[in-house]
């Protein structure tokens, strides 16, 4: 991907060299021996790369007929009109950002289901924990209610006995 950015920068360097020619053709003034090609050494310095990397960067640009070799006073590259239009349309930067966007999109499309699965597992574990906790609370409540029920049953039996004994005493008094 960084190659695309460097290809864009290579085009911009070479197109800066060609601009005086364009100005000259518009104004009909001579160029005055302006050097409109750029040497390999100069390009390597500006792009911070080796000559081998420069050849790799330029191969596509040569294939697209945006630049060509220059070998008159020195060895280098020269830009063509197509290079200027590619530079102005940001052809290589657009391609770089398109690849970057697709890479991010692919990671997100992979990451979302994984995160969703993790969230579901976490919720299920918490729900299971909550259910177990609620079951324990319910068991405690049932035990408490059972004890209270026995106490209430005993109290009811005592009240029945007291009622029966009261009725018996009342009947015996009559």
N, C-alpha and C positions, 0 to 999 in steps of 0.2 A: 504494500500500500504506500509506503514511503517513496517507492519508485515513482508512483504517479505524481507525487508532489514535486519530486526532483525533476521529472520530465517537464512539468509546468514551469519550474524555475529555469530550466535549460531553454525552453521556448522564450521565456521573458528576457533572458540575457541576449539570446540571438536576435530577438525582435527589436531590442533596443539598438542593436547594431544596424538593423535594416531601416529604422525610422528616418535617418538622414536621406536615404535613397528615396523613400516615399515623399519626404518633404521636397527633395530636389525635383522629383517628377511632377509634383503639383506646382511648384514655383518656377520650374524651368531654369533653375540656376545650377551651375555645375557643382559637383560634390567636393572638388578640390582634393582629390586623392584620399578621400575618407575611407578608412579600412572598414568594410562592412561585414567581414568574417571575424570569427573569434577563434583563437588558438586553443589547442587541447589543454595546454598548461594553464591558460587563463580560466578556462571553463572548470578545470579540476580544482583550482583554487577557490573559485566562486561557489562551486557546488560541494566543496569539501569531500572530494572523492578521488579515487585513483583512476588512471586511464582505462583500466579494465572495466571498472564500474561505469565510467563514462561511455564506453562502447556499448555496454549492456543497456544503459539508459537511452542512448541514441538509436539503438537498433529499431525500435518501434517507430520512432519519429522518422527515420529514414524510410522504413517500410511504408509509412503513411504519406511519404513524399512531402513532409513538412520541412525537413532539413536535408542537406546533402554534404558530402565531403568537400573541403576546400583545400587546394594544394597549389597555391601560386607562390606567395612569399613565405608562407609557413603552413603547417598542417593544422587543420581545424574544421569547423563546421560553418555553414552559411544557411540562413533561414530563407524560406520561400514564402510566397503570399499565403499559402495554405496554413503556414505556421502562425501567421498573424491572426487569421480568423479563428484558429484553434485556441490561441491565447486569449483573444477577446471574448470568446464564448466559454472560456474556462473549461474546456473539454476534459482535461485530465484531472482538474480539481473536482469537477462534477462526478467523474468516474470514481475518484477516491472517496468522496463523501457518500456516494451510492453504495460502494462496497462496505464502508464503515457502518452505514445505516442498516444494511442487510445483516451484517455480523451482529450488531447490537440487537436487532429484531429477532434473529435466530436464538441468541442467548436468552432473551426475555421469553420467547415462546417455549424454551426448554425450562427456564427457571420458574415460571408461573405454575405449571402443574406440580413441580417438585415442592414448591412452597405451599401449594394448596394441600398436597398430601401430608406434609408436615403439620399443617394447621389442623387437618381432620384427625390425624393421629393424636395430636395434643388435646384436642377437644374430646375425643373419645376416651383418652386416658383420664382426663379431668372429670368427665361425665361418669365414668366407671368408678373413679374415686369418690365422687359425690354420691353416687348410688350406694356404694358400700358404706359410706358415712351415714347416709340416710337410713339404710337398713339397720345399722347399729343403733341409731337413735330410735327407730321404730321398735326394735327388740327391747330396748330399755323402757320405752313407753308401754309396751305390752306387759313387761314384767311389773312395772309400777302399777298399771291398771289391774293386773291380776292380784297383786297384793291388796290394792284398795278394794277390789271386788270381794275378796275374802273377808276383809274387815267389814265391808258393807253387809255381806251375807250374815256374818256373825252378829252385827248390830240389828239386822232385820230379825234374826232368830231370837235375839234377846228381847226385842220389842214385841214379837209375837208371844214369847213366854210371859213377858210382863203384862201384855194385853189379856192373855188367857188367865194369868193369875189374878189380874184385876177383875176380869169378868167372874172368875170363880169366887173371889172374895165378895164381889157385889152380889152374886147369886146366894152366897152363903149368908149374907147379911139379910137378905130379904126373907 
